[in-house]
Amino acid sequence: MSLTTEFERLDLPLENAFTIARGTQETAENVVVRIEDDEGTVGVGGAAPSEHYGETADTVEALLPDLLSVVEDVGDPHQLDRVERRMRETVERNPAARCAVSIALHDLVCKRLGVPLYRYWGLDPTDSISTSYTIGIDDPETMREKTETAVERGYSTLKVKVGTDRDEEIVSTVRAAAPNATIRVDANEGWSPREAVRKIDALAEYDLEFVEQPVPAENSEGLKFVRDRSALPIAADESCITLADVPRIADRADIANLKLMKCGGLREATRMAHAAHAHGLEVMLGCMIESNASIAAAAHLAPRLDYADLDGSLLLGEDPYDGVPMPDGEIDLAAVDRAGTGARPE
């Protein structure tokens, strides 16, 4: 069998400027990979690199020729373990670049077999869950309007970005605009340990589900300090990047937040989910701001999750790819009527 490969860069406008504790984003740079077999079947995968983890669209484009040469050399898309092992040997870091290839290969394999990805994994689509919808940091009136719009669109779980000097005002504004919503907050490493404990005590009055990444990732002892004293469950995101991090956070968090773009692919994410559950952690799968070229694949992991934050494509002003239906935030795998991940050009 022979495989041919190609990739293209996408500059995707966001529906609204998106601000977190580290900065503001108005566009998302993604790179889409296509892998085609000799029967004309095409697998699609996407990379959504993050500068926070040392990647940009430029680095992804620079490394993909080497990664795709591994795919062409192996020649068999079903050799997923072999390909991913050789990609790690070729490029030690740069997980988003490797992830795009991983997704494209899984999409191609499932299309060749004629099954959706969740079925290839043996998962029950009725065990799927809902995704949260993220409200970025903004002025109170804009946050109120964004919250009301999200509720009108049917999203019942909201993730609110905090990590500022006005966090209680932010949360109270969102809670007032969405009195019946499930709300979780994400500080994106924005607090010191003692500040986190104080703020969590205050924010807990607004009936929050959990708090994500309260302190900087490098402050492992600080994360444990917060978790031991927190009035709310703690999710680790920036502190949980690869499989090796799972046991390190097991006594420092309640929830492991995995992301395909952090760990490098679907198989690694699956290993991390199993390891996290084995260590007594709940599992959330998050995302960057991504096209359905990658979000669609992540959605198929929903039956393995306790929480999902897969709204990356929902935050875009436009997406050239369709994906897994998410009516009112519900990840509807049972509605996937095509083989593969479900990603296809609009």
N, C-alpha and C positions, 0 to 999 in steps of 0.2 A: 504494500500500500504506500502511496505517496501523499504527502500533505503539503499544501501551500498556505502561506501565511501573509498577513498584511495588518497594518494598523493606521489609525488616523486620530488626530487631536480634535477635541471638541471644546469650544469655549461657550459655556452655557450660562445665560443670564438667570439670576435668581428673581423670584417674584417680588421679594422685598430685600433690602439690605439686611444682612444677618450679622448680629454682633454678639460675641461672647466675651468672657473676661480677658481674652488675649488679643482681641481686635475685631475688625469688621470686614465682611466679605460681600461683594456684589456680583461676582461671577464665579463659576466653578470650572476649573480646567480638568477635564477628563480625557482619557485616551482609550479608544475602543480597539480591541484586537479581534480579528477574524481568522479562523482556521478552517480550511476547506479540504475535504477528502477527495479522492479521485472519482467519486460518484456525484460530486457537486453539492454534497451536504455541508452546510456552513455552521460552525459554532461561533458564538459571539460572547465576548467578555469585556468588562470595563475596569479601568484603573482610575481611582480618585485619590491622587497623591496629596499628602499633607506636609507642608514645610515643617510642622512641629515634629515630625518623625524623619526629617531629613530628605524628603522627596518633593520633586516638582514635576510638572508635565515635561519639562526639558530632560530631567534625569530619566524619567520613564521612557521617553522616546530614544534616549541615548542607549539604554540597556536592552530594550526589546529585541533588537536584531540578534544579540547573543542568546537571549532566552528562546526566541523563536527558532533559532538554528538548532537548539536542543530538540525541540518538537519535531522539526523536519528530519533530524538525524535519527531519532527513535522511530519515527514513521508510523507508529501505531497509537492512536489516541486512547485506546483502552489500557495502555501501560501507564496509568496515572501515577502510581507510586514511583515508578522509574523516572518519569519525566520530572515530577516535583523534586525528587532527590537530586537529580542532575541540575535542575535550576538552582537549588540551594548551593550546590557546589560551584556553580558558575557565578552566581551573584549572592553574596552572603546576606546582605541586608535588602533594602529596596522592596519591601513586601507588596506594595501596591502594584508594581510592575509584574511581580510573580503572580499576584492574585488575578490579574486580567487574563493571563494565560491559563491559569487553573480553571477559571470560570468558563472560558471559551472551550476548553477541552471537555469539561463536564457537559456543557451544552451539546457539543458535537457527539459525544458518546451516547447521550440519552436520545438524541435525534436518530442516530443510527439504530438504536434498539427500539425506537418508537414509543418511549415512555417519558412522562414528566420526571423531573429530577427527584421530587419527593418519593415517587414510586421506586425509582432506582435505589434509593436509600432504604426502602421498606417502611416509610413513614405513613401515618394515617392522616389524610388531609383534614379530617374533622377535629383533630387535636390542635388545629391552628389557633392563634391568638390575635389580639389587636395590636397595632402599633401606636405609640404615642406620637403627638405632633408637637414640634418644638416652637416655643415663643422666645425669640431672641431679645437681648437687652435693648431697650429704647426708652424714649420719654414716656411718662405714664399714660398720656392720652393715646399714643400710638400703640402701646402694649395693650391697652383696653380694647382698641379697635381690632387688633390682630387676634386677641382672644375671642372676642365676639364673633369674628369671621370664622375662626376655627370651630367654634361651637355650632354655628349655623351650618357648617359643612359636615357636621356629624361626628367630629372627633371628641371622644369622651375621656381620653387620657392626654394630658398636656405635660410636656417637659419644659420647665421654665429655667432660663439661664440666669444665674446670679454670679456672685463674686465681685460685688461692687460695694460702694459705701452707702447704698440705698436699697439693700436687699429686701428689707421688710416692706418698704413701699412697693417694690416690684411684685412681691408675692401677694400682698394684700390687694393690689390692683387686679391681678389675674384672678384671685379667688372671688372678688366681688363681681367680676364679669363672667365667671364660670362657677357658680355656687355648687353645682352638682358634679363637676368634673373630678376625676382622679388627677391629682397634681403631684409630680415629682420635680425636684430641682437639681441643677447641675452647676457646681461652682467652678469647674474647669481649673482646678488647682489654685483658686483665687484667695484662699484664706490661710492664715496660720493655724496651727492646731488649737490653741486656746480660743482664738477668735471663732473657729469653726464650732466649738462646743457651745459658746455663748450664742452664736447666731442660730444654730440648730434648735437650741432651747426656745428661742423666740419664734422661729418659723414653724415649729411643731404645732403651735396654736392654730395654724391655718389648715390643719388636717392634711398633712403631706404623706405621700407613700414612702419615699426614701430620698436620700441625698447622695448625689453622685460626685465623686472625686473632690472632696472638700479641701485637700492640701496638696502641695506639689508632690509629684510622683517620686522624687528622690528622697522624700522624707518618710521612709517606711515606718519608723518609730512614731512619727507624728500621726500617721494614718491609724496605727494601733491605739494611740492615745485618744483619738477622736472616737473610734469605734467602741472602745471600752466605756466611754462616757456619754455617748450620743443618745438622745431621746428618740432617734429615728434610725432605721436600717441604713447601712452605708454600702454604696456600690463603688467598686474600683474600676476605673477606665484607663487613664494614663498610667496607672500602676500595674496594669495587666495587659501586656502586649503579646507575649508568646506563651507557649505551653509551660516553659520553665517558670513563668511568673505565677502560675496558679497555686502551687503549694506555698509560695512566699506570701501570698495575700490571704491564705486560708484562715488565719487567726487575726486578720487586720480588716476584714470586710465581711459583709453578708452576701454580696452579690458580685459576680464577676461579669464585667461588661466587655464582651468580645467584639471585635470588628474584623471583617475580612481584610480590610486595608492595612491593619496593624499586623496581623499574623501571617499573611502571605498566601492564603488560599482556603478552599472549602474543606480539604481534608484536615488541615491543621485546625481549623475552627471546630470541626467535629471532634477531634481529639481533645481540644480544650474544653468543650462542653461536657464530655464524659468525665474528664479529670476534675472539673469544677464540682460537678454533682458528687463525685466520689469523695471530695474533700468537704462535703457538707455545705457548699455554696449554692445559691440560686444562680441562674444564668440569664443574662440579657444579651441580645445581639444588637449592637448599634451600627452606625454608619457614618460616613462623611456626607457631604452634599454630592450626590451621585446620580448619574443617569440610571434608568432601568436596565441598561446593559450589564450592570452589576447588582443593583438592588433586587432584580428579579430572582437571581440565584440565591441571595441571602434570604429572601422570603420563604424559600423551600425548607429552610432550617427551622421554621416556626414551631413545628410539633415537638422539637427538642428543647424549646425555650420556656422560661418562666415569664420573661418580659421581652418585648421587642421595641426598638426605637429605629424603625426602618422608614423614616419619612424623607430620606435624602432627595428622592425624585419629586416628592410632593412640594418641596420648597423651591423647585425650579419654576421659572417663568414659562419655559417650554422644554420639552424633552424629545429628542428625535427617536426615542425608543419607547414602545409600549412594554408592559410587564405584567406581573401578577395583579389581578384586580384587588383593590383595597377600599371597598365601599364603606364609608363612615369609619375608616381606619381598620376595618376587619381584614386580615390577610386571608383572602378567599382562595385557598389552594384547590378546593373542590371545583372551582370554576375554571381552572386552567385546562383548556381544551386542546393543547398542542404539546408535542414532545419537547424535551429540553427544559430550559429555565423559564421559558415563556417570553423572553425578550425578543422583540422583532421590530424592525423599522416602522415608524408611524406612517 
